[in-house]
Structure formats: structure tokens, C-alpha cells
């Protein structure tokens, strides 16, 4: 299996060949974020897949949020472009967990840690966020952790 970074590079080449401007611009933006990550002190020669997923996930979330702002301002033309870019980014993200999968994973982590109240939320959130990184939104995880710790 090839790395996420090489998949993005291949995607750029394919977008150039097919003259898909939106896809090309989106993937070039991802690659520029990867280059910024690589320019940090102590960075390796290639972006690790988990870091790449975090970067792409952040860009995806930004596109979705921006499209909502555009819709509120009655700018459907811009909202459609942002959603198209978000769909392209979603192709490179791991499959998102369903709410029932998140809930069962949170219950499993709470059982493992022996967490009993809201004082343990930070510890549970740390483990849950690491276990479901890139596959579930932190706000959703937090909601399930809070509900289960308040039981």
C-alpha cells in the first residue's frame, strides 16, 4: 500500500492529465500543506500517514465549514465549489465510524481505564481521540464520553 503523500502526488498527475481544475487545485493545496509540514525542524523526508490524515481531515473540515458560511450568505456558487473540494479530500480519508461504533469504542475505553466520573474525562478523551483519530470528530467523541461518564 502506498503512502498518502504518494497517493496525493499521483492524484495531482492524474488531475493534470484529465484537466480537472478543481481536483488539481485541491490536491495542490494538500501537497503545499505537506511541504509546510516537511519544512518544520526535525521533520523526516516524507509525511507520516497519520500526520497526512490529520492535515487532510483539517482541510476537509475547513471546506465543509466554509461551504456552510457561503450558504448562509446565499452564495450557492461558492458553496458548491467548497463541497466539491471537500468530496475530493474525503477520498483520501479513512472511512468514518458510525455513531454506534463510536459509542461502543468509548464504552470499551471507559471499561479499560476504569473511569467512573467526569474527573476521568481527560484521560478517556486522550485515549479515545488517539484510537479514533481521523475517523471520528472530536466533538462527537466528547459527547459520547460525557454521556457515558454521567451515567
Secondary structure, DSSP 4 states (H G I P E B T S, - for coil): ---HHHHHHHHHHHHHHHT-HHHHHHHHHHHHHHHHHHTSTT--SS--HHHHHHHHHHHHHHHHHHHHHHHHTT-HHHHHHHHHHHHHHHTTSPPPPPHHHHHHHHHHHHHHHT--SGGGHHHHHHHHHHHTTTTS-HHHHHHHHHHHH--
